[in-house]
Amino acid sequence: MITHSNYTVEPWVLRECGINLDILPQSESVFALSNGHVGWRGNLDEGEPHGLPGSYLNGVHELHPLPYAEAGYGYPESGQTVINVTNGKVFRLLVDDEPFDLRYGTVREHERVLDLKTGLLHRTCEWVSPAGCAVKVRSTRLVSFTQRAIAAVRYEVEAVDSDVRLVVQSELIANEQLPQGGGDPRAAVALESPLLAEENFASDARLRLVHTTARSGLRVAAAADHAVTGPGSTRTGSESGDDVGRVTVTSHLQPGEVLRVDKVVAYGWSSTRSLPGVRDQVDAALAQAVGTGWTGLVREQRSYLDDFWARADVELDGDEEIQQAVRFALFHVLQAGARAEQRAIPAKGLTGSGYDGHSFWDTEMFVLPLLTYTASDAVEEALRWRHSTLGAARDRAEQLGLKGAAFPWRTIEGSECSAYWPAGTAAFHVNADIASAAVRYVSATGNRRFEEDIAVELLVETARLWRSLGHHDHHGVFHVDGVTGPDEYSAAMDDNMYTNLMARANLRDAADAVERHPRRAAALGVDDEESAAWRDAADAMHMPYNSELGVHEQHAGFTGHQVWDFAGTRPDQYPLMLHFPYFDLYRKQVVKQADLVLAMYTCGDAFDAEHKARNFAYYEPLTVRDSSLSACVQSVMAAEVGHLRLAYDYLVEAALMDLEDKENNTRDGVHIASLAGTWMALVAGFGGMRHSGERLEFTPKLPERLRRLAFKVHIFGRRLRVEIKATAVTYTLLEGEPLTLRHCGEEITVTADAPVERKLPLWSVHPAPAQPPGRAPSHDHDQIPS
C-alpha cells in the first residue's frame, strides 16, 4: 500500500492521495476503525463502490456445518464465522438527482487520512457529477475507545461553484449483499442474510433495528441518532423496514454553503437478554453518546490515545517507513484489544472476515506480550475470556480422553471449530501459551487477585492436561507424543520441542502457583501428590537433540527426514500447502513458520548461546515463512545470535505485512499478530528485552539501518524508557519506584532522579545463513544512510 503512488510516508498518519479502486479492498482493511468491541471497515461513506462491506461486533457469529469427507470421533460439528452486522456508517448522497459515485463523473480531489494520534479517519473529496454539478464532501469517522458501544460520523457536503439540490440518506442496513467468496459453500449459505428481523423503529432523526441470528441464537441491535445543520431549506424525515432504517435530509445549497449531519451509532448484542433488554441497552448507550456530543467524543478519543502513546510509543531514526509502520501496528493492535472485554481478540481484529473471525494461539504469544507492557487492562480482559471458556475446554479434554482442559486451536465463542484435525485436535501447545500469558501478566503487573481468582485455575487445568497427555518411558523420561507445534508442516509428531518446553514451564508454574495459593488449590482439588507429579514430569521432559549435528530437533526424528526439494520448487508454488499434499510436507524437512526458533525466544534459558546460534543456522535454510507469524520471531532470534542485517530485513517484512500487502490477503483484514510482532522485533530483538518472573534485562543492539531506537515499557508498576544510540543506551524511569534491571549482564538501578547511561557493546557480526531459494526476506531497504 505505502509503496503505491497514492500513499505517503509520514510519522503519525496513513494518508491516501487520490482513489484507486484496484486496491480498494486493501484500503478498507488498513483504514478500519475498531475498539475491540465494535469494528467498522474503512468503506467509503456512500457504501459503494466497495471491496468487502464490514461492520462487526466482537463475538457475533453464525454457525455452519463443517465439511468432512469421512466422519471421525471427536471432530467438531459446527464451524463459527463472524458475520457482517448492521452497517451504520452509510450515507447515500444524491446531487441534483445524480447518485454520488466515484465510478462516474470526475473526481477532482480525494484524500483519506488515518490520524494515529487522534484515532480519527478523515476523508475529503471534490466531485463533479456527470451533469456538471460540483460538491465537496468531508467526513470524519471514529469508533470510540471511551464509550465501548459507540461509533460516530460527521458528514458534510458543500456546494462548490453553483447551487445544488441535495438528498442525504443516512442508513442502518442489515443483510448487505456480500461478494462471493471462494471458501466452503456451506459457510456461504449460512452467511447469506444471517440476520432475522425482530423490530424496526424510526422517529424524527432516530433509528433502531433489532435482529437475531438463525443458528447461533444471538440478538443484535443497532440504533442511531442524528444532528442536522444546514440552510433554511433543510428538511428531515425518517422511515424503517425489516433491514433498513433511514433518515433522509434534503437541502438546497448555494455556493459555499454546507450541509452537516452528525451521526452517532450504538451497538449491542446478547445471547441471553430479551428484545426489550437489548433495545434498552443500545438506547441507553446512544443517549450517553448524544449527551457527550461530537466534540466531546473527539476530545475523549484524543485523551485516550494521548495516554496510550505516552506508554507505548516506539521512536526510531533512520527509516521513515518503519517509523510509520510501527505506529500503524501499535494502533491496530490497540484497536483489536482495547475494549474487547472478556471476548477473544481475533487474528484479524475487527478489520475483516479473514480466518472467519477466529482467535488463535497467536493472541497469547504475539498480541498479549505487547499489550502486557503497554495496555495491561486489555490483557486481563482477554485472559478472563479464556477463563470463561473453561467449561468448553474441559468438555473437549474429556471428549479426547484427557484430564484438565483442552483449549481450542481456533474459535470465536470458546469451542473448537477447526475441521483441520491435525491442528484442531493436536495443537495442544495453545494450552501452555495461555498459561504463559497468564504468568507473564501477573509477573508484570503484580495483580495477585487476578492470579488467585483466574490464573491459578488456568494453570491447574492446563497442567492436568499435560500430565494426562504425556507419559514416562521405562527410563523415566517424559514424552508428549502425537502433537502439532507452531509449524503446521510437521503435524502429529512426537516430542515437539516448542510444545515440550512450554509444557514444562506450564507444569512448573502450576506447581508454584498452588504453593502460593493453598486454599485455592484445595478448592480445585489439587493435593501435594498431584503437584509433585507435575514437577516430576517437568523435570523429566524430553528435549530432542541430534548430537551428531549438534542441534536440537524441532520434533523427535526431524533431522532424519529428507530435506524438501527447494531447488525444484517454483516461486509460484508458495505457500506450499496450496500446491503440495500435506502428507508430503509432514515427512520432509521444511518449516512453515518459526517453531524451534520460537522456542529459543520464549524459553531462552533452555539453550546456551552456542546452541542458539547453531540451531538458528540449521533451521533458517528450511523455513519458508508461509505464515505471517514467522518473520518477527526470526527477526528476534537473528538479532540475538548476531545477524543484525538479517534481523532488520525480517523486521521490515513483519512491519509492512499489510501496508505492502505482502501475503496478498490484506483485503480480508490486517494481520494483528504480525503487527504485534513488529513491536516484538524492535523491543525484544534490537532492544534485547527479556522478562521472567522478577527479572528484567536488556541486551541492546542497533542495526546499521537505524541511528536511534527508543521505546517504553510499563512493568512492575513502573514506566521505563529505553533509548539506544550508536554508542550508548539510556534508561530513564518515567514513573514509579526505583527499578533494578540488568544491562548486558550488569545489574543497574534506575531512579526517577536521573537517567542511567551505559555503553553499547560492540557486538560481533556473523555471516548470516541462507534462506530457501527465493524465500529470503526483501532487501528493499538496502540503502544505508550516511
Secondary structure, DSSP 8 states (H G I E B T S, - for coil): -TTSTTB---SSEEEEES--GGGHHHHHHHT-EE-SSEEE----TT--S-S---EEETT-EEEEE---SS--TT---EEEEE----EEEEEEEEETTEE--TTSSEEEEEEEEEETTTTEEEEEEEEE-TTS-EEEEEEEEEE-SSSTTEEEEEEEEEE-SS-EEEEEEEEEE-S------SS-HHHHHHHSS-EEEEEEEEETTEEEEEEEETTT--EEEEEEEEEEE--TT-EEEEEE-SSEEEEEEEEEE-TT-EEEEEEEEEEEEESS--HHHHHHHHHHHHHHHHHHHHHHHHHHHHHHHHHHHHHH-EEEES-HHHHHHHHHHHHHHHHHHTT--SS---TTTTS--GGGG-B-THIIIIIHHHHHTT-HHHHHHHHHHHHHTHHHHHHHHHHTT-SS----SSBSSSS---S-HHHHTT-THHHHHHHHHHHHHHHHH--HHHIIIIIHHHHHHHHHHHHHH-EE-TTS-EE--SB--S-TTS-SBSS-HHHHHHHHHHHHHHHHHHHH-HHHHHHTT--HHHHHHHHHHHHTB---EETTTTEE-SSTTGGGSEE--STT--GGG-SGGGTS-HHHHHTEE-BSS-SHHHHHHHTGGGS-HHHHHHHHHHHGGGB---STTHHHHHHHHHHHTT-HHHHHHHHHHHHTTTTTTTTS-GGG---HHHHHHHHHIIIIIIS--EEETTEEEE-----TT-SEEEEEEEETTEEEEEEEESSEEEEEEEESS-EEEEETTEEEEE-SSS-EEEE------------STT-S---TT-----
